[in-house]
């Protein structure tokens, strides 16, 4: 049953066996259930080494001017070079303003290999 349904655990198999009229304890099912060996996932340093040239971080921070106006600054940092490669300033950061900034930052380069979703929250 485990081979046919690899996502089922001992409680589910125990319940299925009971519906078939086979009276066995859940502990016995878990004891004789074959252990599924999963391939190890790559550790964090390996992930960073493999995808370093594709990783980009972006963040907003605020700056108060001499006239006490609050401006938002968008900064994009390339992890491969550890440098700021795009930045821009606005008084009202919105999703409609941010999306073209991302497009402009990657203009002239090939499309990033890894896509992501950006949640703009309360901006």
Jmol script that loads the backbone (N, CA, C; Angstrom):
load data "model"
ATOM      1  N   UNK A   1       0.819  -1.184   0.000  1.00  0.00           N
ATOM      2  CA  UNK A   1       0.000   0.000   0.000  1.00  0.00           C
ATOM      3  C   UNK A   1       0.873   1.262   0.000  1.00  0.00           C
ATOM      4  N   UNK A   2       2.005   1.198   0.672  1.00  0.00           N
ATOM      5  CA  UNK A   2       2.898   2.353   0.726  1.00  0.00           C
ATOM      6  C   UNK A   2       3.497   2.644  -0.638  1.00  0.00           C
ATOM      7  N   UNK A   3       3.849   1.597  -1.384  1.00  0.00           N
ATOM      8  CA  UNK A   3       4.429   1.807  -2.709  1.00  0.00           C
ATOM      9  C   UNK A   3       3.406   2.412  -3.670  1.00  0.00           C
ATOM     10  N   UNK A   4       2.153   1.999  -3.549  1.00  0.00           N
ATOM     11  CA  UNK A   4       1.109   2.534  -4.422  1.00  0.00           C
ATOM     12  C   UNK A   4       0.728   3.957  -4.042  1.00  0.00           C
ATOM     13  N   UNK A   5       0.852   4.305  -2.760  1.00  0.00           N
ATOM     14  CA  UNK A   5       0.485   5.629  -2.262  1.00  0.00           C
ATOM     15  C   UNK A   5       1.614   6.168  -1.388  1.00  0.00           C
ATOM     16  N   UNK A   6       2.671   6.697  -1.969  1.00  0.00           N
ATOM     17  CA  UNK A   6       3.848   7.089  -1.196  1.00  0.00           C
ATOM     18  C   UNK A   6       3.604   8.249  -0.232  1.00  0.00           C
ATOM     19  N   UNK A   7       2.540   9.014  -0.420  1.00  0.00           N
ATOM     20  CA  UNK A   7       2.261  10.136   0.473  1.00  0.00           C
ATOM     21  C   UNK A   7       1.447   9.736   1.701  1.00  0.00           C
ATOM     22  N   UNK A   8       0.976   8.514   1.743  1.00  0.00           N
ATOM     23  CA  UNK A   8       0.190   8.057   2.878  1.00  0.00           C
ATOM     24  C   UNK A   8       1.120   7.687   4.022  1.00  0.00           C
ATOM     25  N   UNK A   9       0.765   8.106   5.210  1.00  0.00           N
ATOM     26  CA  UNK A   9       1.510   7.727   6.395  1.00  0.00           C
ATOM     27  C   UNK A   9       0.864   6.536   7.080  1.00  0.00           C
ATOM     28  N   UNK A  10       1.418   6.161   8.230  1.00  0.00           N
ATOM     29  CA  UNK A  10       0.907   5.004   8.972  1.00  0.00           C
ATOM     30  C   UNK A  10      -0.549   5.190   9.410  1.00  0.00           C
ATOM     31  N   UNK A  11      -0.980   6.380   9.879  1.00  0.00           N
ATOM     32  CA  UNK A  11      -2.388   6.516  10.282  1.00  0.00           C
ATOM     33  C   UNK A  11      -3.362   6.273   9.130  1.00  0.00           C
ATOM     34  N   UNK A  12      -3.026   6.761   7.948  1.00  0.00           N
ATOM     35  CA  UNK A  12      -3.926   6.587   6.805  1.00  0.00           C
ATOM     36  C   UNK A  12      -3.978   5.119   6.383  1.00  0.00           C
ATOM     37  N   UNK A  13      -2.828   4.468   6.326  1.00  0.00           N
ATOM     38  CA  UNK A  13      -2.799   3.047   5.944  1.00  0.00           C
ATOM     39  C   UNK A  13      -3.521   2.209   6.994  1.00  0.00           C
ATOM     40  N   UNK A  14      -3.339   2.546   8.268  1.00  0.00           N
ATOM     41  CA  UNK A  14      -4.035   1.831   9.346  1.00  0.00           C
ATOM     42  C   UNK A  14      -5.543   1.946   9.156  1.00  0.00           C
ATOM     43  N   UNK A  15      -6.020   3.145   8.830  1.00  0.00           N
ATOM     44  CA  UNK A  15      -7.455   3.333   8.600  1.00  0.00           C
ATOM     45  C   UNK A  15      -7.959   2.541   7.408  1.00  0.00           C
ATOM     46  N   UNK A  16      -7.175   2.508   6.343  1.00  0.00           N
ATOM     47  CA  UNK A  16      -7.569   1.743   5.153  1.00  0.00           C
ATOM     48  C   UNK A  16      -7.611   0.240   5.447  1.00  0.00           C
ATOM     49  N   UNK A  17      -6.633  -0.233   6.227  1.00  0.00           N
ATOM     50  CA  UNK A  17      -6.639  -1.657   6.590  1.00  0.00           C
ATOM     51  C   UNK A  17      -7.845  -2.006   7.445  1.00  0.00           C
ATOM     52  N   UNK A  18      -8.235  -1.099   8.350  1.00  0.00           N
ATOM     53  CA  UNK A  18      -9.425  -1.341   9.172  1.00  0.00           C
ATOM     54  C   UNK A  18     -10.679  -1.411   8.311  1.00  0.00           C
ATOM     55  N   UNK A  19     -10.777  -0.563   7.265  1.00  0.00           N
ATOM     56  CA  UNK A  19     -11.953  -0.627   6.391  1.00  0.00           C
ATOM     57  C   UNK A  19     -11.988  -1.916   5.585  1.00  0.00           C
ATOM     58  N   UNK A  20     -10.807  -2.522   5.369  1.00  0.00           N
ATOM     59  CA  UNK A  20     -10.752  -3.807   4.669  1.00  0.00           C
ATOM     60  C   UNK A  20     -10.984  -4.991   5.603  1.00  0.00           C
ATOM     61  N   UNK A  21     -11.121  -4.694   6.918  1.00  0.00           N
ATOM     62  CA  UNK A  21     -11.367  -5.759   7.880  1.00  0.00           C
ATOM     63  C   UNK A  21     -10.105  -6.373   8.445  1.00  0.00           C
ATOM     64  N   UNK A  22      -8.958  -5.765   8.211  1.00  0.00           N
ATOM     65  CA  UNK A  22      -7.697  -6.268   8.747  1.00  0.00           C
ATOM     66  C   UNK A  22      -7.408  -5.516  10.034  1.00  0.00           C
ATOM     67  N   UNK A  23      -7.447  -6.252  11.159  1.00  0.00           N
ATOM     68  CA  UNK A  23      -7.270  -5.630  12.463  1.00  0.00           C
ATOM     69  C   UNK A  23      -5.794  -5.680  12.852  1.00  0.00           C
ATOM     70  N   UNK A  24      -5.129  -4.539  12.717  1.00  0.00           N
ATOM     71  CA  UNK A  24      -3.718  -4.432  13.050  1.00  0.00           C
ATOM     72  C   UNK A  24      -3.522  -3.051  13.676  1.00  0.00           C
ATOM     73  N   UNK A  25      -2.569  -2.947  14.580  1.00  0.00           N
ATOM     74  CA  UNK A  25      -2.364  -1.653  15.239  1.00  0.00           C
ATOM     75  C   UNK A  25      -1.595  -0.696  14.326  1.00  0.00           C
ATOM     76  N   UNK A  26      -1.754   0.604  14.600  1.00  0.00           N
ATOM     77  CA  UNK A  26      -1.058   1.620  13.812  1.00  0.00           C
ATOM     78  C   UNK A  26       0.450   1.527  14.018  1.00  0.00           C
ATOM     79  N   UNK A  27       0.863   1.149  15.222  1.00  0.00           N
ATOM     80  CA  UNK A  27       2.294   1.007  15.494  1.00  0.00           C
ATOM     81  C   UNK A  27       2.907  -0.111  14.654  1.00  0.00           C
ATOM     82  N   UNK A  28       2.171  -1.200  14.486  1.00  0.00           N
ATOM     83  CA  UNK A  28       2.656  -2.300  13.662  1.00  0.00           C
ATOM     84  C   UNK A  28       2.786  -1.859  12.205  1.00  0.00           C
ATOM     85  N   UNK A  29       1.812  -1.080  11.744  1.00  0.00           N
ATOM     86  CA  UNK A  29       1.877  -0.576  10.372  1.00  0.00           C
ATOM     87  C   UNK A  29       3.112   0.297  10.198  1.00  0.00           C
ATOM     88  N   UNK A  30       3.361   1.204  11.152  1.00  0.00           N
ATOM     89  CA  UNK A  30       4.520   2.091  11.028  1.00  0.00           C
ATOM     90  C   UNK A  30       5.834   1.326  11.145  1.00  0.00           C
ATOM     91  N   UNK A  31       5.842   0.247  11.915  1.00  0.00           N
ATOM     92  CA  UNK A  31       7.064  -0.546  12.077  1.00  0.00           C
ATOM     93  C   UNK A  31       7.436  -1.264  10.780  1.00  0.00           C
ATOM     94  N   UNK A  32       6.426  -1.772  10.056  1.00  0.00           N
ATOM     95  CA  UNK A  32       6.708  -2.537   8.843  1.00  0.00           C
ATOM     96  C   UNK A  32       6.610  -1.708   7.564  1.00  0.00           C
ATOM     97  N   UNK A  33       6.275  -0.453   7.689  1.00  0.00           N
ATOM     98  CA  UNK A  33       6.198   0.414   6.520  1.00  0.00           C
ATOM     99  C   UNK A  33       7.619   0.745   6.065  1.00  0.00           C
ATOM    100  N   UNK A  34       7.928   0.533   4.792  1.00  0.00           N
ATOM    101  CA  UNK A  34       9.295   0.825   4.326  1.00  0.00           C
ATOM    102  C   UNK A  34       9.582   2.325   4.404  1.00  0.00           C
ATOM    103  N   UNK A  35      10.786   2.651   4.794  1.00  0.00           N
ATOM    104  CA  UNK A  35      11.203   4.053   4.893  1.00  0.00           C
ATOM    105  C   UNK A  35      11.545   4.566   3.497  1.00  0.00           C
ATOM    106  N   UNK A  36      11.031   5.710   3.168  1.00  0.00           N
ATOM    107  CA  UNK A  36      11.294   6.316   1.871  1.00  0.00           C
ATOM    108  C   UNK A  36      12.500   7.232   2.015  1.00  0.00           C
ATOM    109  N   UNK A  37      13.535   6.924   1.257  1.00  0.00           N
ATOM    110  CA  UNK A  37      14.743   7.756   1.293  1.00  0.00           C
ATOM    111  C   UNK A  37      14.604   8.851   0.247  1.00  0.00           C
ATOM    112  N   UNK A  38      14.662  10.074   0.703  1.00  0.00           N
ATOM    113  CA  UNK A  38      14.580  11.206  -0.199  1.00  0.00           C
ATOM    114  C   UNK A  38      15.988  11.699  -0.489  1.00  0.00           C
ATOM    115  N   UNK A  39      16.203  12.174  -1.697  1.00  0.00           N
ATOM    116  CA  UNK A  39      17.538  12.703  -1.993  1.00  0.00           C
ATOM    117  C   UNK A  39      17.796  13.941  -1.130  1.00  0.00           C
ATOM    118  N   UNK A  40      19.012  14.100  -0.661  1.00  0.00           N
ATOM    119  CA  UNK A  40      19.298  15.243   0.192  1.00  0.00           C
ATOM    120  C   UNK A  40      19.189  16.541  -0.597  1.00  0.00           C
ATOM    121  N   UNK A  41      18.644  17.560   0.040  1.00  0.00           N
ATOM    122  CA  UNK A  41      18.571  18.853  -0.626  1.00  0.00           C
ATOM    123  C   UNK A  41      19.923  19.543  -0.515  1.00  0.00           C
ATOM    124  N   UNK A  42      20.176  20.436  -1.432  1.00  0.00           N
ATOM    125  CA  UNK A  42      21.466  21.102  -1.414  1.00  0.00           C
ATOM    126  C   UNK A  42      21.532  22.080  -0.248  1.00  0.00           C
ATOM    127  N   UNK A  43      22.668  22.168   0.410  1.00  0.00           N
ATOM    128  CA  UNK A  43      22.797  23.107   1.527  1.00  0.00           C
ATOM    129  C   UNK A  43      22.806  24.554   1.028  1.00  0.00           C
ATOM    130  N   UNK A  44      22.562  25.484   1.934  1.00  0.00           N
ATOM    131  CA  UNK A  44      22.455  26.891   1.591  1.00  0.00           C
ATOM    132  C   UNK A  44      23.695  27.435   0.875  1.00  0.00           C
ATOM    133  N   UNK A  45      24.924  27.157   1.325  1.00  0.00           N
ATOM    134  CA  UNK A  45      26.086  27.675   0.592  1.00  0.00           C
ATOM    135  C   UNK A  45      26.172  27.161  -0.849  1.00  0.00           C
ATOM    136  N   UNK A  46      25.773  25.925  -1.082  1.00  0.00           N
ATOM    137  CA  UNK A  46      25.783  25.379  -2.438  1.00  0.00           C
ATOM    138  C   UNK A  46      24.746  26.074  -3.305  1.00  0.00           C
ATOM    139  N   UNK A  47      23.558  26.314  -2.738  1.00  0.00           N
ATOM    140  CA  UNK A  47      22.513  27.033  -3.465  1.00  0.00           C
ATOM    141  C   UNK A  47      23.008  28.414  -3.877  1.00  0.00           C
ATOM    142  N   UNK A  48      23.623  29.129  -2.944  1.00  0.00           N
ATOM    143  CA  UNK A  48      24.131  30.463  -3.253  1.00  0.00           C
ATOM    144  C   UNK A  48      25.222  30.420  -4.318  1.00  0.00           C
ATOM    145  N   UNK A  49      26.094  29.441  -4.251  1.00  0.00           N
ATOM    146  CA  UNK A  49      27.153  29.321  -5.260  1.00  0.00           C
ATOM    147  C   UNK A  49      26.571  29.010  -6.638  1.00  0.00           C
ATOM    148  N   UNK A  50      25.522  28.178  -6.690  1.00  0.00           N
ATOM    149  CA  UNK A  50      24.926  27.804  -7.969  1.00  0.00           C
ATOM    150  C   UNK A  50      24.143  28.938  -8.625  1.00  0.00           C
ATOM    151  N   UNK A  51      23.477  29.762  -7.814  1.00  0.00           N
ATOM    152  CA  UNK A  51      22.580  30.776  -8.356  1.00  0.00           C
ATOM    153  C   UNK A  51      23.043  32.208  -8.072  1.00  0.00           C
ATOM    154  N   UNK A  52      24.296  32.399  -7.708  1.00  0.00           N
ATOM    155  CA  UNK A  52      24.784  33.714  -7.332  1.00  0.00           C
ATOM    156  C   UNK A  52      24.595  34.750  -8.432  1.00  0.00           C
ATOM    157  N   UNK A  53      24.837  34.377  -9.679  1.00  0.00           N
ATOM    158  CA  UNK A  53      24.738  35.331 -10.781  1.00  0.00           C
ATOM    159  C   UNK A  53      23.293  35.660 -11.143  1.00  0.00           C
ATOM    160  N   UNK A  54      22.324  34.896 -10.642  1.00  0.00           N
ATOM    161  CA  UNK A  54      20.917  35.157 -10.927  1.00  0.00           C
ATOM    162  C   UNK A  54      20.210  35.868  -9.778  1.00  0.00           C
ATOM    163  N   UNK A  55      20.855  36.012  -8.632  1.00  0.00           N
ATOM    164  CA  UNK A  55      20.203  36.592  -7.471  1.00  0.00           C
ATOM    165  C   UNK A  55      20.295  38.108  -7.465  1.00  0.00           C
ATOM    166  N   UNK A  56      19.155  38.730  -7.246  1.00  0.00           N
ATOM    167  CA  UNK A  56      19.059  40.179  -7.150  1.00  0.00           C
ATOM    168  C   UNK A  56      18.141  40.489  -5.974  1.00  0.00           C
ATOM    169  N   UNK A  57      18.522  41.460  -5.177  1.00  0.00           N
ATOM    170  CA  UNK A  57      17.678  41.899  -4.068  1.00  0.00           C
ATOM    171  C   UNK A  57      17.194  43.306  -4.348  1.00  0.00           C
ATOM    172  N   UNK A  58      15.982  43.593  -3.907  1.00  0.00           N
ATOM    173  CA  UNK A  58      15.493  44.952  -4.016  1.00  0.00           C
ATOM    174  C   UNK A  58      14.795  45.322  -2.727  1.00  0.00           C
ATOM    175  N   UNK A  59      14.863  46.605  -2.406  1.00  0.00           N
ATOM    176  CA  UNK A  59      14.274  47.071  -1.158  1.00  0.00           C
ATOM    177  C   UNK A  59      13.942  48.545  -1.277  1.00  0.00           C
ATOM    178  N   UNK A  60      12.968  48.961  -0.489  1.00  0.00           N
ATOM    179  CA  UNK A  60      12.619  50.362  -0.350  1.00  0.00           C
ATOM    180  C   UNK A  60      13.122  50.855   0.994  1.00  0.00           C
ATOM    181  N   UNK A  61      13.598  52.085   1.037  1.00  0.00           N
ATOM    182  CA  UNK A  61      13.840  52.747   2.310  1.00  0.00           C
ATOM    183  C   UNK A  61      13.449  54.213   2.148  1.00  0.00           C
ATOM    184  N   UNK A  62      13.230  54.893   3.269  1.00  0.00           N
ATOM    185  CA  UNK A  62      12.765  56.271   3.224  1.00  0.00           C
ATOM    186  C   UNK A  62      13.877  57.235   3.596  1.00  0.00           C
ATOM    187  N   UNK A  63      13.790  58.422   3.013  1.00  0.00           N
ATOM    188  CA  UNK A  63      14.744  59.496   3.275  1.00  0.00           C
ATOM    189  C   UNK A  63      13.936  60.762   3.548  1.00  0.00           C
ATOM    190  N   UNK A  64      14.286  61.469   4.605  1.00  0.00           N
ATOM    191  CA  UNK A  64      13.637  62.739   4.899  1.00  0.00           C
ATOM    192  C   UNK A  64      14.510  63.869   4.362  1.00  0.00           C
ATOM    193  N   UNK A  65      13.908  64.765   3.567  1.00  0.00           N
ATOM    194  CA  UNK A  65      14.656  65.859   2.956  1.00  0.00           C
ATOM    195  C   UNK A  65      14.795  67.025   3.936  1.00  0.00           C
ATOM    196  N   UNK A  66      15.498  68.067   3.517  1.00  0.00           N
ATOM    197  CA  UNK A  66      15.689  69.256   4.353  1.00  0.00           C
ATOM    198  C   UNK A  66      14.378  69.989   4.592  1.00  0.00           C
ATOM    199  N   UNK A  67      13.406  69.807   3.678  1.00  0.00           N
ATOM    200  CA  UNK A  67      12.092  70.429   3.850  1.00  0.00           C
ATOM    201  C   UNK A  67      11.097  69.465   4.505  1.00  0.00           C
ATOM    202  N   UNK A  68      11.600  68.405   5.101  1.00  0.00           N
ATOM    203  CA  UNK A  68      10.827  67.395   5.819  1.00  0.00           C
ATOM    204  C   UNK A  68       9.838  66.638   4.933  1.00  0.00           C
ATOM    205  N   UNK A  69      10.147  66.530   3.663  1.00  0.00           N
ATOM    206  CA  UNK A  69       9.367  65.687   2.769  1.00  0.00           C
ATOM    207  C   UNK A  69       9.952  64.285   2.843  1.00  0.00           C
ATOM    208  N   UNK A  70       9.113  63.290   2.908  1.00  0.00           N
ATOM    209  CA  UNK A  70       9.571  61.903   2.984  1.00  0.00           C
ATOM    210  C   UNK A  70       9.555  61.305   1.580  1.00  0.00           C
ATOM    211  N   UNK A  71      10.710  60.851   1.135  1.00  0.00           N
ATOM    212  CA  UNK A  71      10.846  60.215  -0.170  1.00  0.00           C
ATOM    213  C   UNK A  71      11.183  58.748   0.015  1.00  0.00           C
ATOM    214  N   UNK A  72      10.714  57.909  -0.908  1.00  0.00           N
ATOM    215  CA  UNK A  72      11.028  56.478  -0.896  1.00  0.00           C
ATOM    216  C   UNK A  72      12.067  56.192  -1.967  1.00  0.00           C
ATOM    217  N   UNK A  73      13.068  55.419  -1.608  1.00  0.00           N
ATOM    218  CA  UNK A  73      14.150  55.076  -2.525  1.00  0.00           C
ATOM    219  C   UNK A  73      14.081  53.575  -2.794  1.00  0.00           C
ATOM    220  N   UNK A  74      14.062  53.217  -4.070  1.00  0.00           N
ATOM    221  CA  UNK A  74      14.115  51.813  -4.491  1.00  0.00           C
ATOM    222  C   UNK A  74      15.554  51.498  -4.865  1.00  0.00           C
ATOM    223  N   UNK A  75      16.114  50.449  -4.273  1.00  0.00           N
ATOM    224  CA  UNK A  75      17.495  50.054  -4.538  1.00  0.00           C
ATOM    225  C   UNK A  75      17.511  48.590  -4.970  1.00  0.00           C
ATOM    226  N   UNK A  76      18.242  48.297  -6.044  1.00  0.00           N
ATOM    227  CA  UNK A  76      18.434  46.914  -6.502  1.00  0.00           C
ATOM    228  C   UNK A  76      19.918  46.579  -6.440  1.00  0.00           C
ATOM    229  N   UNK A  77      20.225  45.455  -5.807  1.00  0.00           N
ATOM    230  CA  UNK A  77      21.608  45.037  -5.599  1.00  0.00           C
ATOM    231  C   UNK A  77      21.833  43.693  -6.277  1.00  0.00           C
ATOM    232  N   UNK A  78      22.899  43.609  -7.064  1.00  0.00           N
ATOM    233  CA  UNK A  78      23.295  42.355  -7.698  1.00  0.00           C
ATOM    234  C   UNK A  78      24.197  41.598  -6.726  1.00  0.00           C
ATOM    235  N   UNK A  79      23.843  40.364  -6.434  1.00  0.00           N
ATOM    236  CA  UNK A  79      24.651  39.574  -5.505  1.00  0.00           C
ATOM    237  C   UNK A  79      25.978  39.133  -6.121  1.00  0.00           C
ATOM    238  N   UNK A  80      26.009  38.969  -7.423  1.00  0.00           N
ATOM    239  CA  UNK A  80      27.232  38.508  -8.067  1.00  0.00           C
ATOM    240  C   UNK A  80      28.345  39.544  -7.934  1.00  0.00           C
ATOM    241  N   UNK A  81      27.999  40.818  -8.077  1.00  0.00           N
ATOM    242  CA  UNK A  81      29.003  41.875  -8.004  1.00  0.00           C
ATOM    243  C   UNK A  81      28.976  42.634  -6.682  1.00  0.00           C
ATOM    244  N   UNK A  82      27.959  42.382  -5.880  1.00  0.00           N
ATOM    245  CA  UNK A  82      27.772  43.094  -4.608  1.00  0.00           C
ATOM    246  C   UNK A  82      27.763  44.598  -4.811  1.00  0.00           C
ATOM    247  N   UNK A  83      27.004  45.005  -5.830  1.00  0.00           N
ATOM    248  CA  UNK A  83      26.926  46.418  -6.165  1.00  0.00           C
ATOM    249  C   UNK A  83      25.484  46.823  -6.417  1.00  0.00           C
ATOM    250  N   UNK A  84      25.195  48.082  -6.157  1.00  0.00           N
ATOM    251  CA  UNK A  84      23.898  48.648  -6.510  1.00  0.00           C
ATOM    252  C   UNK A  84      23.913  48.878  -8.017  1.00  0.00           C
ATOM    253  N   UNK A  85      22.974  48.270  -8.741  1.00  0.00           N
ATOM    254  CA  UNK A  85      22.969  48.443 -10.183  1.00  0.00           C
ATOM    255  C   UNK A  85      21.780  49.268 -10.663  1.00  0.00           C
ATOM    256  N   UNK A  86      20.811  49.545  -9.771  1.00  0.00           N
ATOM    257  CA  UNK A  86      19.684  50.395 -10.151  1.00  0.00           C
ATOM    258  C   UNK A  86      19.095  50.997  -8.893  1.00  0.00           C
ATOM    259  N   UNK A  87      18.748  52.278  -8.986  1.00  0.00           N
ATOM    260  CA  UNK A  87      18.040  52.930  -7.895  1.00  0.00           C
ATOM    261  C   UNK A  87      17.208  54.063  -8.465  1.00  0.00           C
ATOM    262  N   UNK A  88      16.142  54.414  -7.752  1.00  0.00           N
ATOM    263  CA  UNK A  88      15.295  55.513  -8.163  1.00  0.00           C
ATOM    264  C   UNK A  88      14.546  56.018  -6.942  1.00  0.00           C
ATOM    265  N   UNK A  89      14.063  57.257  -7.023  1.00  0.00           N
ATOM    266  CA  UNK A  89      13.405  57.919  -5.894  1.00  0.00           C
ATOM    267  C   UNK A  89      12.022  58.366  -6.317  1.00  0.00           C
ATOM    268  N   UNK A  90      11.059  58.226  -5.402  1.00  0.00           N
ATOM    269  CA  UNK A  90       9.703  58.698  -5.652  1.00  0.00           C
ATOM    270  C   UNK A  90       9.073  59.151  -4.336  1.00  0.00           C
ATOM    271  N   UNK A  91       8.089  60.011  -4.457  1.00  0.00           N
ATOM    272  CA  UNK A  91       7.352  60.449  -3.267  1.00  0.00           C
ATOM    273  C   UNK A  91       6.216  59.475  -2.953  1.00  0.00           C
ATOM    274  N   UNK A  92       5.680  58.814  -3.976  1.00  0.00           N
ATOM    275  CA  UNK A  92       4.567  57.887  -3.802  1.00  0.00           C
ATOM    276  C   UNK A  92       4.885  56.542  -4.449  1.00  0.00           C
ATOM    277  N   UNK A  93       5.481  55.614  -3.722  1.00  0.00           N
ATOM    278  CA  UNK A  93       5.776  54.310  -4.335  1.00  0.00           C
ATOM    279  C   UNK A  93       4.503  53.476  -4.478  1.00  0.00           C
ATOM    280  N   UNK A  94       4.226  53.056  -5.688  1.00  0.00           N
ATOM    281  CA  UNK A  94       3.076  52.194  -5.961  1.00  0.00           C
ATOM    282  C   UNK A  94       3.549  51.023  -6.810  1.00  0.00           C
ATOM    283  N   UNK A  95       2.690  50.048  -6.954  1.00  0.00           N
ATOM    284  CA  UNK A  95       3.019  48.904  -7.805  1.00  0.00           C
ATOM    285  C   UNK A  95       3.149  49.347  -9.258  1.00  0.00           C
ATOM    286  N   UNK A  96       2.316  50.316  -9.657  1.00  0.00           N
ATOM    287  CA  UNK A  96       2.377  50.824 -11.029  1.00  0.00           C
ATOM    288  C   UNK A  96       3.686  51.556 -11.290  1.00  0.00           C
ATOM    289  N   UNK A  97       4.302  52.136 -10.277  1.00  0.00           N
ATOM    290  CA  UNK A  97       5.593  52.799 -10.432  1.00  0.00           C
ATOM    291  C   UNK A  97       6.743  51.790 -10.351  1.00  0.00           C
ATOM    292  N   UNK A  98       6.604  50.782  -9.488  1.00  0.00           N
ATOM    293  CA  UNK A  98       7.683  49.830  -9.245  1.00  0.00           C
ATOM    294  C   UNK A  98       7.900  48.873 -10.415  1.00  0.00           C
ATOM    295  N   UNK A  99       6.843  48.398 -11.036  1.00  0.00           N
ATOM    296  CA  UNK A  99       6.970  47.429 -12.132  1.00  0.00           C
ATOM    297  C   UNK A  99       7.832  47.951 -13.278  1.00  0.00           C
ATOM    298  N   UNK A 100       7.637  49.180 -13.772  1.00  0.00           N
ATOM    299  CA  UNK A 100       8.526  49.673 -14.829  1.00  0.00           C
ATOM    300  C   UNK A 100       9.972  49.846 -14.367  1.00  0.00           C
ATOM    301  N   UNK A 101      10.173  50.087 -13.083  1.00  0.00           N
ATOM    302  CA  UNK A 101      11.536  50.205 -12.570  1.00  0.00           C
ATOM    303  C   UNK A 101      12.272  48.869 -12.691  1.00  0.00           C
ATOM    304  N   UNK A 102      11.556  47.799 -12.409  1.00  0.00           N
ATOM    305  CA  UNK A 102      12.163  46.465 -12.515  1.00  0.00           C
ATOM    306  C   UNK A 102      12.471  46.149 -13.976  1.00  0.00           C
ATOM    307  N   UNK A 103      11.548  46.491 -14.874  1.00  0.00           N
ATOM    308  CA  UNK A 103      11.778  46.269 -16.304  1.00  0.00           C
ATOM    309  C   UNK A 103      12.978  47.080 -16.770  1.00  0.00           C
ATOM    310  N   UNK A 104      13.054  48.332 -16.342  1.00  0.00           N
ATOM    311  CA  UNK A 104      14.166  49.195 -16.749  1.00  0.00           C
ATOM    312  C   UNK A 104      15.504  48.703 -16.208  1.00  0.00           C
ATOM    313  N   UNK A 105      15.494  48.136 -15.014  1.00  0.00           N
ATOM    314  CA  UNK A 105      16.735  47.651 -14.417  1.00  0.00           C
ATOM    315  C   UNK A 105      17.336  46.499 -15.220  1.00  0.00           C
ATOM    316  N   UNK A 106      16.496  45.692 -15.854  1.00  0.00           N
ATOM    317  CA  UNK A 106      16.983  44.537 -16.603  1.00  0.00           C
ATOM    318  C   UNK A 106      16.992  44.774 -18.108  1.00  0.00           C
ATOM    319  N   UNK A 107      16.798  46.006 -18.537  1.00  0.00           N
ATOM    320  CA  UNK A 107      16.827  46.331 -19.971  1.00  0.00           C
ATOM    321  C   UNK A 107      18.243  46.107 -20.506  1.00  0.00           C
ATOM    322  N   UNK A 108      18.360  45.474 -21.657  1.00  0.00           N
ATOM    323  CA  UNK A 108      19.669  45.248 -22.255  1.00  0.00           C
ATOM    324  C   UNK A 108      20.340  43.967 -21.779  1.00  0.00           C
ATOM    325  N   UNK A 109      19.787  43.317 -20.776  1.00  0.00           N
ATOM    326  CA  UNK A 109      20.334  42.037 -20.329  1.00  0.00           C
ATOM    327  C   UNK A 109      19.330  40.954 -20.670  1.00  0.00           C
ATOM    328  N   UNK A 110      19.746  39.710 -20.576  1.00  0.00           N
ATOM    329  CA  UNK A 110      18.775  38.661 -20.825  1.00  0.00           C
ATOM    330  C   UNK A 110      17.838  38.561 -19.633  1.00  0.00           C
ATOM    331  N   UNK A 111      16.689  38.026 -19.898  1.00  0.00           N
ATOM    332  CA  UNK A 111      15.677  37.899 -18.863  1.00  0.00           C
ATOM    333  C   UNK A 111      16.209  37.063 -17.716  1.00  0.00           C
ATOM    334  N   UNK A 112      15.919  37.420 -16.467  1.00  0.00           N
ATOM    335  CA  UNK A 112      16.392  36.609 -15.343  1.00  0.00           C
ATOM    336  C   UNK A 112      15.890  35.172 -15.454  1.00  0.00           C
ATOM    337  N   UNK A 113      16.736  34.224 -15.093  1.00  0.00           N
ATOM    338  CA  UNK A 113      16.394  32.809 -15.211  1.00  0.00           C
ATOM    339  C   UNK A 113      15.330  32.405 -14.205  1.00  0.00           C
ATOM    340  N   UNK A 114      15.298  33.075 -13.065  1.00  0.00           N
ATOM    341  CA  UNK A 114      14.357  32.718 -12.011  1.00  0.00           C
ATOM    342  C   UNK A 114      13.374  33.865 -11.856  1.00  0.00           C
ATOM    343  N   UNK A 115      12.093  33.569 -11.981  1.00  0.00           N
ATOM    344  CA  UNK A 115      11.101  34.618 -11.818  1.00  0.00           C
ATOM    345  C   UNK A 115      10.581  34.591 -10.389  1.00  0.00           C
ATOM    346  N   UNK A 116      10.095  35.714  -9.933  1.00  0.00           N
ATOM    347  CA  UNK A 116       9.556  35.788  -8.581  1.00  0.00           C
ATOM    348  C   UNK A 116       8.334  36.680  -8.573  1.00  0.00           C
ATOM    349  N   UNK A 117       7.545  36.579  -7.537  1.00  0.00           N
ATOM    350  CA  UNK A 117       6.375  37.418  -7.366  1.00  0.00           C
ATOM    351  C   UNK A 117       6.683  38.440  -6.301  1.00  0.00           C
ATOM    352  N   UNK A 118       6.345  39.672  -6.578  1.00  0.00           N
ATOM    353  CA  UNK A 118       6.606  40.749  -5.646  1.00  0.00           C
ATOM    354  C   UNK A 118       5.290  41.175  -5.046  1.00  0.00           C
ATOM    355  N   UNK A 119       5.189  41.100  -3.738  1.00  0.00           N
ATOM    356  CA  UNK A 119       3.995  41.554  -3.031  1.00  0.00           C
ATOM    357  C   UNK A 119       4.239  42.980  -2.568  1.00  0.00           C
ATOM    358  N   UNK A 120       3.416  43.897  -3.022  1.00  0.00           N
ATOM    359  CA  UNK A 120       3.643  45.305  -2.715  1.00  0.00           C
ATOM    360  C   UNK A 120       3.035  45.724  -1.380  1.00  0.00           C
ATOM    361  N   UNK A 121       2.232  44.901  -0.778  1.00  0.00           N
ATOM    362  CA  UNK A 121       1.704  45.213   0.562  1.00  0.00           C
ATOM    363  C   UNK A 121       0.947  46.506   0.602  1.00  0.00           C
ATOM    364  N   UNK A 122       1.298  47.391   1.527  1.00  0.00           N
ATOM    365  CA  UNK A 122       0.537  48.608   1.748  1.00  0.00           C
ATOM    366  C   UNK A 122       1.159  49.821   1.048  1.00  0.00           C
ATOM    367  N   UNK A 123       1.971  49.578   0.033  1.00  0.00           N
ATOM    368  CA  UNK A 123       2.614  50.710  -0.623  1.00  0.00           C
ATOM    369  C   UNK A 123       1.634  51.482  -1.408  1.00  0.00           C
TER     370      UNK A 123
END
end "model"
wireframe off; spacefill off
backbone 0.3
color backbone group
